[in-house]
Amino acid sequence: MAIKLILLDADDTLWHNMRHFEVAERAFAEMIATFADAGIARATLSAVEERNLKHYGYGAKSFTLSMIEAAVELGGNALPVESIARILETGRDLLRHPVDLLDGVGETIEKLAEIGELVLLTKGDLLHQETKLAASGLGSYFRAVEIVSDKTVGTFRRLIERHGVSPMEAIMAGDSLRSDINPALEAGAWAAFVPQPNAWSHEHAPEPVSEPRYSRLSSLSDLPRLIAAINGVEDGEIQGGFHAA
């Protein structure tokens, strides 16, 4: 059974993302240095961000609100108004940073578009993600764009059904085990993990190394070769998996 539907994550799968959040975190730690050292500032921000996911979801705007809340938590009434203004400006920088494609992504997307139907599946703020896709120059390759509040097993099942394929005819590629890989596998699809440095701890999860529909790739450019291998296996399994990393 051949792969017909190719689902792709966006941030840190197609273009750089976490490195911009790293810059913002460092800036936050410097702003709050009067009240806490860098380690405590980062830990507090991380805890607040995790706590706020159920309220604000994912993305730069959510992160900005969490920076403000963490600053108030650390600085209390002594926190100067100027610090809030600087945090807001840091958040605006996150929203307007240039879209830098990861190496080889442009050529890879062209190849993938010739293999199957491409669908972008990503979390985050709707407007920001749409803006980044437009700036990336990749928009014309995708048959559909799905921007969701979270990626769950139900998300994958509904999306696969909507596109009229079976789970075994779909593959998801992304940099998050928690959001991209494990729910796709549970939904019955194939999954390709493309790890990136400085991954957000919230996205960590056990690696399903014993699952025959799971593969770990060194880069997205390995995905066309993986799909060719899947399509060439009659019984639907790649013996021993496909690990290019």
N, C-alpha and C positions, 0 to 999 in steps of 0.2 A: 504494500500500500504506500503510495508516494506522498510526500509532503506537499500540500497545496496551500496551506496558510502559515505564514511566517510572522510571528508576533515579536516586536522589538521594543525593548525599553528605550528611554531617551537619555536621561541624565547619566553621565559616566558610562554609557554604552555607545551612544552616538557622538556626544560632545562632552567636554570637560564641565564638571559641575562642582564636585566637592572641594577642589582647590580654591574656588571662590568663597565657599563657606569657611574654609580654613583661614583665609585672609580676614574675613569678618570676625571669626572667633578671636584671632590675635588682636584685632582692633578693640574688641569688647574687653578683653583682659587688660589692655593698656588703659582704657577709659575708667575701669573700675579698680585700678591698682591701689588707689588710696584706701580702699576698704577691704581688699582681699588679694592674696598673691594669685599668680596666673593659674596654678593648679586648682585652687578652690573656685576661682571665677569660672573656669571651664567646666568643672564638675557641677557647679550650681546651674549653669546654663544648660548643660546636658539633662539634668534632672527635671528642670522646668520645661524644657522642650518635650521630653517624653510625656510629662504630665499633661501637656497642652494638646497633644496630638488628637485626642478625642474631641477637643473643642474647636481647634483651628485647622486641623489637617496638616498637610505637608506643603512645603514651599517657602520661598523667601519672605512672604508676608507673615506667615506663621512664625518663622524664625525671628523676624524683627520684633514681633509682639513678645516672644519669649525672652529676647535680649532685654527688653524694657522691664519685664517682670522680674527677671533675675537681677538686674541692676537695682531695682527697688528693694528686693529681698536682701541684697548685700549692703546697700547703702542707707536704706531707711530714709528718715526725714532729712538726713545730712546730704543726700544725693542732690547735686546741683541740677538745675533745669537744663543747663548747658549739656550735661551728659545725655539727657534724653534726646536733645536735638542732634547730638553727634551719632547716637544710635540710629535715629531715623535716617540720617544721611548714609550711614553704613548700609542700612536696609535698601535704600534707593540704589546704592552701588551694586548690590546683588541683583536688582531687577534690571539694570541696564548694562551689565557686563557683556562684552562681545561673545558671540557663540563661536567657540573654537572646536572644530571636529577632531576627534581622535584620529590618530594616524591610520590611513587606509580606508576610512569609513566611506568616503565618497565612492570609490571604486567598488567597494564591497556591496553597497546598496544597489548600485547599477546591476551587479551580477545577481543579487538576490531577487530583484524585480523581474528578472528573466526566468526565475525558477518557480516562483509562486506569488500569491497575493500578499502584499506587505501591509501590515497594520501596526501602527504605533500605539503602544499601550503604556501609559505613564501616569504617575501620581503627581499631585501638586496643584498649584493655582492655574485655573483654566486660561486666563488671559496671558499669564507669563509663559506657560508652556506653548501656547499658540504662537506667541511672539517669537520664541526661540526657534520653533520649527520653521517659521517663515524666514527668519534670518539665516538658518542653516543652509538653505538652498536645496533641501531634500524633500520638501513637501510634495512635489509632483510624483514621487515614486510610491507614495502611500495611497492605498485604496480607501483607507479609513484611519481616523485618529480617535483614540479612546483615552480621555483624560478622566481618571477616576479618583475617588477619595482614598481608596486603598485597594490592593490587589489580593483577592481572596480566591478560594477554590470556586465559589459561586461566580465570581467575576469571569474566570476563565471558561467555565462551563457555558455561561450565557453567551459569551463572545464567540466561542467556537460554534455553538448551535446557530447563532445569528448568521454566521458566514457559511452555513450549509455544508460543513465538513465533519468528519468524525474526529475524536480526539487524537487518534493515531495518524491523522493527516495534518496535524498542527504541531508547530514547534515554537517555543518561547526562548528568546535569548536576552540575557541581561546580567547585571553585575551584582544582584542581590539574591542570596539564597532564600531569605525570608519572603521576599515579595515576588520575585520573578521565577524562581526555580521550584521550590517545594510545592506551592499551590498549583503550578502548571502540571507537575508530575501527578499530584493527587487528582487532578481533573482528567488524567489519562493521556496527556499530551507528552511530547518529547520536550527536553529542556537543555539548554546550553548555557553554562555558567562562564561568564567572561569577567574574572575578578579584576578589580582596579585598586591601586594603592589608596590608603587613607579612607577606606570604606567606613561609613557611619556605623557605629556599634549597634544601633537599633536594627540594622538590616542583617546582622549576623544570625546564623542558624546552622544546625548540623548539616554537613555535606552528605548527600545521599549516594555515597560511592558504590553501593551494591545494587543500585537501580539501573537496569540495562538501558532505560530511556534517558539516562542522565549522561552528560558529557561536560568536561571542563576544557575550555579553550584558552589558548594563550592570547588570542585577540579575536575580534569579530571577523577578521579576514579569513579565519579558519571555518566559518559557518557554511559557506557554499560547499566546501569539501565534506563537511560532516553530513549535510543534507544529501549529497551524492552518495555517501556511504549508506545512509539510511534507506534511500530509494533503491539501492542495489541489493538489499537484504530481503529475501522473500519471506522469512518467518517473522519479520518485524522486530528483530533484536540484533544489536551489534555485539557480538561475543566479546566480553571483556571491556565493553564501552569504548569511547573515543576520547582520549585524553591528549590534548595537544599542548598542555601547559606543563 
